[in-house]
Amino acid sequence: MVLLCLGVVAGYALGGLLTARTVFRRERERFLRAGGARAVADERRVGTFERQERQQTEAFALCAGALWPVALPVLALHGLVGAVALDRGRAAALRPDPQEVAARIEELERELQLGPHAGPDPRPVEHPPVVQWPVEVRPIGGRGPRVGTPSGLSRCPEQRAGAAPSRYPRSA
């Protein structure tokens, strides 16, 4: 009886290890193929897998290995399970044609005047009134000397150079 129990546990462990190894290999190959890796196994793609995907793939493989009595039939019938349970068969038929999508984008850009169809802005730009310097300010009450910039001098260097006055005057 003890040998039977040990045999069952050893068989379960062996089945789990083999399932985990198979699932890990499948997922790794799927990741590398998704990036367009060829026979050379694109070194950049392998590096990306090792840095970003390896831990999650290992965890998934270990879970599948622990549940191998359920995982093996799912792996064996992957295509059927994908078509029936996950409804993958119709997803390809529902994807729009890339040429139709490009034509629709072109039409919308033309209507909204975006991208290559963008023209000059038809609205005139309105600027706030510009304060001309020098501005003379009298103290409160109107008594005392006038305060402001002396005549002939501008408030900022841009105005001294002959440029248009800035929209927002600089603080002193």
Secondary structure by P-SEA (a helix, b strand, c coil): caaaaaaaaaaaaaaaaaaaaaaaaaaaaaaaaaacccccccaaaaaaaacccaaaaaaaaaaaaaaaaaaaaaaaaaaaaaaccccccccccccccaaaaaaaaaaaaaaacccccccccccccccccccccccccccccccccccccccccccccccccccccccccccc
